[in-house]
Amino acid sequence: MLKKLLFILTLIALTPSAALAEMKGYLGTDGYFHIQGLEANKNYSVDLGGMPLIRSGISNSCGILRIATSGTIKQSDHIEIKDEKSGSVYGFTNTNIPIKETAKCDGTVKAEREIWADDKGTTYISGLSPSSAQTIRLLTSAPTRNIRANICGFLSFKLGEPRPGAIIIENQAFVLSGLQSGGGIACRKGKLFVAYPSPVFASAVNAITWRSQNTIQFSSTTQIASISGGGGTSWSPPPSNPNPGGGGSSATCPTGTTGTPPNCVTPPPPTCPAGTTGTPPNCVTPPPPTCPEGTTGTPPNCVSPPPPPPPPPPTCPEGTTGTPPNCEAPKPTPVSGKMCKYAGTLVVIGLPPNKNLVAYASERGAYNDRFTTSDSGGWAQFDNFNFNATYEGDPASVGIQYKKDNGDWENVDAYFVYIPSITPCKTN
């Protein structure tokens, strides 16, 4: 009864208003960002400006990571790779990348850190921790959401943490810093309602100008690659690299090692002159030579046994499928029925394969609509689904529609389910 009363009081506080022709942004106190003045029922691509596009990968047993396939990264893109095992961060600009053949990994670690692309345009980096997790950050790309404007001509979505610097749509940028937030706005039966007093809407700025003034730089610990025209790769030390010497302006290697940080190496121990054995200064002349253990014959005609068979090919960890480094965890599926939930995500099976889908809770609206595409097996997941959605004060139901070849949306009647009945997924 109390929930229904609060809902009625909220509607009383809202006043109807026509949708605006000019595109404007508004930040609600509930963390939702609204963009008004759009074409009703049209899909829009929304960029989270100022945030890098983050992907994960796994280096193979040779310490080589496939960074991106052809077309994934553009010329002059800035890319960072964090080796999660060593904690080192490497960065480069996708310009003048040398083309060379990528040899098949035989388990031998490629210690030299290089960047190259094969003749198909796939980009690689070597010299990483073998068979280890790697984080790839595309600094010049931003996460994108595809959201459909409602019948009132606005769209809404919840901002996460950390927040982006700007919301970019149709080459316009709404800068979040300093925005005044207020009460909500809503769409009821095709009419736009705004809270009283009226919210303060913000105008957008040119997205190209904003991006040029707010580029994401390499982190302070990044070792940046310098790629020569001949194909060689050299690396700058991280700016925050400490100076072990303690007295000069340049970092030096620790006592007992040689080289220039971060490429410090321990020299080999002293050895006796040729033709003697022992440890200096206790060097002695050895007896007549014999063949090494495991060989036969008389020096210098020693014969070694045939080499051992090559090691077995790498396999994916238990509980995953595929071939390294392309290992995949099992998809979450319902224990029973055709729907389940996990970590705020709605999972549905048995759908038409390879179709555009929308999941909605009772009344259609930007607060509840979630879009995705089913895979070839009819499996789909809808991120950030509102499992607490209500309709007229009571828990809502979820419905599924798919987009037919003619562009119409068709209900999947068997999937209209009461939200509280949706149980957690199994993930193994």
N, C-alpha and C positions, 0 to 999 in steps of 0.2 A: 504494500500500500504506500509506504514511504517513497519507494522508487518511482511509482506512478505520479505521486504528487510533485516530486522534484522535476520530472519530465514535463508536466503541465506548466509549472512555474518557469521553466527554461523557455518554452514556446511563447509564453506571455512576454518575456523579456526581449524576444526577437521581433523585428519589424520587417515586413516584406520590402524587397527592393529589386529593381530590374537589373539584369546582368550588364556590366559596363563594356563598351566597345574597346576602350583602351586597356591594354594588358597591365595589371597591377599586382603586386605581391603583398601578402599579409602574414604575419607570424602570430599564431595563437598561443595563449599561455599554456595550453595543453601540449605544446611541442609540435603541433601540426603546422606545416607551411601551406598556404593557399595561394593559387595564382588565378586571378579573375580576368574576364574579358577575352575568353577563348571561344573557339567554335564548338558548339555542343556536340557531344558524342564522338569527338575526334580524338585519335590517339596522338600523343605528344611524346617526344624524346626529351628527358630532363637530365642534364648533367650536374653532378655534384662538384662544382668548380673548386680548385684549390686542394683536392684530395688525389693522391696517386692511385693508379689502378694496380691492385696487388694480386699476384698469382703465386701459387706454390709449385715447387718441382722437387725432383730427387735426382742427384747426380748418380751416374752409373759407377760400376766398380773400378773404372779407370779415372774417376774424378772429373768426368766431363758432364756438363749440363746442357741440354737443349733448351735455349732461352725462349725462342719463339719460332713459329713456322712462317713461311712466306706470307706477307700481307698483314701480319699481326702488329708489327711495329713499322713506323714510318721513318723516312729519312730525317735525320737530325733529332730524333727522339732521344731523351735522356733515360738511361736504364740503370738501376742499381740491383746488385745481387748480394744477398746476405747469406754467408755460409753459416748455418745455424749451429754446426758442431764447433767450428773454430771461433765464431763470433766476428770474423772479418767481413768487411763490406767492400765491394768492388763496383765501380761505376764506369760507364763509357757513353759516348755519343754515337748514335747509329749513322756514322758517316765514313765513307771510304773503307768499309769493312772488306778485308781481303777474301777472295774466293779460293777455296781449296777443298780437296777430297777429305771426307771424314772417315778415318779407318775404323773398321769393326773392332769393338772393345774385346780384348782377350784376357782382361783381368789385370794387365800391367798398368800401374798408376802413372798417368801423364802429369809429372810434377810441374812442368813449365806452364805458367799461366798465360794463355793466349786467347784471343777472340777472332773468330772467322765465320764465314758462311759457306754452305755448300752450293753446288750449281743449281739447286732447287730453291734457294733463298732462305733456307733454315739457318738460324744463327746459333753458335755454340760458344762456350767458354770452358777452358780446361784449368787444371791446377787447384781444384776444389777437394774437400774431404770426400773420399769415395763412399758411394751408397749412402748419402746423407741428405737431410732435408735442406732445401734452398728456398729463400723467399725472393721473388722477383717483383720489383717496384717500377712501373712505367710512370716516370715523373711528369711527362708531358701529355698523359692521357688521364681521363677522369672517369669514375664509375657513372654508368648511365641507367636511368630507369625509364621504362615505357609505361605511361599512365594515360588513361582515357578520361577526357573532360566529361563531366556529367551534363544533364539536360539544361542546367542553369548556366553553363558556360564557364565552369571553374573546375580545377582539380586540387586535390589535397593529398599530402603524404606526411608521415611521421619522420622527423629528423632524428638521426641516431647520434651517438657520441663516438669519436669526436665529430663536431659539426663541420660541414664544408665552409669555405670562405664565401661562396656565392652559389645561388641556384640559377642555372643557365638554361634558357628555353628560347627557341626561335631566334638565336643570335642576340638575345638580350640577357643581361645578368642582374639578378637581384642580390645585392650585397647584404649579408646577414649582420655584419658588425654594426652595432648601434641601432638596429631596428627596434621600434617600440612594439611590444606585444599587447594583446588584449583579448576580449571575449571571442567566442567562436562565430562561425558563419555556417549556414546549413542550406540544403536544397530540399524543399518539401513540395511534392506534386508539381514540379516544374517551376516553382517560385523560389527566388533567392531570399533568404532571411539573414539579417546581420544583427549582431548584438547591439544593445543600447547601453552607453553612448556608442555611436558608430566607430568601428575600428579605424586606425590610421593606416591607410594603404600606402605602399612605397612604389615609386616608379623605378623602371629598370635603366641600366646604363649599357653602353655598347659592349658586347661580350668580347670582341677582339681586343679592344682597348684594355678591358679589365684583365684578360689573360696575359697580355704583354707586360702589365705592371705587377702581376702576382704569380710569377713563375716559381715552381718548386725547385729549390737548389739541391745539390748533392749534400748529404749529411756530413757533419764535421769529422766523422771517422772514416769516410769513404776514401779508398785508394783509387785514383782516377787513371784510366788507361790513356796512353798516347800511342796511336796506331800510325806507323810510318807507311810511306807509299810502297815500300818493299814487302810489307806484310808483317813486320815485327811488331811486338806489343811491349811497351815499357810502362811501368806503374809508378805513380808518385806515392810517397809514404803518406799515411793518414795525417791530416793537420794536427790532430790531438796526440800524435805519437810522442811519448815522454822521452826526455833526453837522459839516458842512463849515465852519461859522462858527468853531468851536473855542472860543468863549467863553461861550455861553449854554447853558441847559438844553434849548432847543428847536432842532431842526435848521433851517437856513436854506438858501436857494438859493445856488449859486455866484455869484461876482461877474459882472456882465454879464447875469444872468437875473432874472426876476421870478416871483412866485407863492410857493406853500408846498410843500415836498417832500411826496410825490414828483412833484408837478405843476409842475415848473419849466419856463419857456418863455423863449426868447430874443426880446427885443422887436424889432420891425422897425426898420431903419435910418432916420435922419431923411430927410425929403423936402422938396423945394422947395414954396413956396406954390402954390395953384391958379393956373393960367394961366401958370406959368413951368416951365422945364426945367433940368436939371443936377443937381449935388450941392451941398448947402449947404457953404460959403457962396457957391459959384459958381453962382448961379441966373440964368438968362437968359430973356427972352421969346421963345417959339418963333415960327417963320414960320406962315403960315396953315395950318390943319389939313388933313390929307389922310386918306383912308381907310387903315386898317391893311393891311399886306401880306396878300394872300390874300382881300381883299374888293374890291368894286367900288362905284362911285357917288361922291357928294360928301357930306362930313359936313354934317349929321348923318345923312344918308340913305345909309348904307353897308350893303351886302347881303353876308351871309356865304354861302359855298357850303354845300351840304347836309352834314349831319354824316356822319362815316365810319361804316361798318357796325359793329355791336357786336362785341366780341372773341369768339372761339370759346369754347364752354363748356370748363371744365377737364376734364382727362382724368387717369386714374390713371397712376402711374409705370410705366415699362417693366418687364415681368415680373409685373405685378399685374393683377387684373381688377376690374370693378365701376365705380361712378360716385362721384367724390369727394363727401363725405369717406369714403365706404364702400368703400375699396380693400382688397382681400384678396390675400395672397400665395398661390401655388399650394400645395395640400396635398401633403405628402410621400407618395410612392407607391413600391412595389417596382420595382426594375429588371426583375425577372422573378419569377414566382410570385405568391403572394398575401400574403406577410408581409415586413416589413423593419423596421429599427430605426434610431433616431437620438436622440442626447442622452438615453439612458435610457428612451425611449418606444418601445413596440411598435405598429406600424401594420399594419392588416389591411384588405384590400379584398375585394369580392365577397360580403359577408355579407348576411343578410336585412336589408332596410332598416327603420329606425326600431324597433329591438329593443334591449331591455336585454341586455347581454352580460357574460360573465365569462371572463377568460383565467387559466389556472392552469398551474403547472409541475409535472408528474407528480402527486404526492400533493397533494390539496386541502389548503389550510391558509392561515391569516391572513398568513403570511410571503410567500406567492406570489400569492394571489388578487387580481386587479385588475378593477374594474368600470367599464363605460362604456355608451354608447348609440350605435348606428350611425346615420349620417345617411340621407337619402332615397336616396342612391346606393349604400348598402352599405359606406361607408368608416367606419372607426373607429380610435381610438388609445387605448392603455392606458398611462397615465402611471406613471412610477417602476416599470417592470417589472424584475424581477430576472433579468437575462440570465446571472448567475453561479449560478443555482439548480442544485442537485445532488439526486440521488435515489440513496440507498444508495451514496454516494461517487462517483458518476459524473455527468457533465452530464445535466440533466433534459430532458424534452420539454415543449412547450407545447400545451395543448388549448384549444378554444374551445367555449363553450356559449351558447345564447340562450334567453331566457325566453318560453315559449309563452303564448298568450292565456289558457290555463287555470291559469297560474302555475307549471307544471312547467318544469324546465330540460332542454333537448334538446342533445345533442352535435352539433357540426358536424364530422363525421368527417374531411372532406377537409382540415381545418386542424390535425390532430395532427402537429406538426413537431418534429424534433430541434433544440434551441435553438442549438447551434454552427453550424447550417446557415443561420441567418437572416442575411441580408446587409444592408448599409446602404441607406437609402432614397435616392431621387433627389428633390430639392426644387425643381426648376425644369424 
